[in-house]
Amino acid sequence: MTTVAVLVDPPRPGAVLTSLVATSPLSEQEAADLYAAMAKDLFVAVEKSGGDILVNYRPEEAVPGDGDAEAEVRALAEDADIDDPRLEVQVGETFAGRVGNTVTHLLEGESVSSAAAVAPTAPFLTRQHIDQAAMKLRRSEVVLGPGTGGRVHYAGFTDTIDFTDAYTAPALETLTDRARDVGYDVDFLPQVTVVETGRDLASVVSLLRARRRAERLVPAHTAEIVEELGLVVEPTEDGLTLRR
């Protein structure tokens, strides 16, 4: 099965989801709490899948604020009931570089059959999606999970590509082009909202409330923090927005 690397930052105020703070009613602390909740839901989804989880965290010197990056990320995994998670430091100056270094190490250094990179900004990325991707990776060298706005919530590989600036917007097209440039087949997962802005979060909050009303499964940690924050979605001329 696939080794799934969760690229996660310590959930510190001012260090995560900064665009969300600028475009929503959330404070820096509240955005950090939401990020932590989404990370825990992602840990659970990967752990319950058929894949192997690798928690790939930013080193202390690369994260704003003071603390112990490894301890903070390990605490998140423990809160999600992940026993003895494998933690490794991310290497690289950019997100694309860090993904490339991790995927290349797993495929070439550890000889895994397939490797994937995900980030804790897609709370509706489920165990079923991860297992579906693993099956698709048996037939295609690259499997991508489309996010809203041309973004990507999952990127899986059985061989490496040129990862330099590979997440340049629209990342979905850029990654596809890099794969096709070397003759790889590309397949796709269902689209899942990536939470980076207030509008993204409004879509997620609306879906959470609808699924709860319909008595369907929801990402538990994310749903809990949304209720605690008292977020409400309302329509505007430009789409959906959030209010208290």
Buried (B, 14 or more C-beta within 10 A) or exposed (E): BBBBBBBBBBBBBBBBBEEBBEBBBBEBEBBBBBBBBBBBBBBBBBBBBEBBBBBBBBEBEBBEEEEEBBEBBBBBBBBBEBEEBEBEEBBBEBBBBBBBBBBBBBBEEEEBEBBBBBBBBBBBBBBEBBBBBBEBBEEBBBBBBBBBBEBBBBBBBBBBBEBEEBBBEBBBEBBBBBBEEEEBEBBBBEBBBBBBBBBBBBBBBBBBBEBBEEEEEBBBBBBBBBEEBEBBBEEEEEEBBBEE
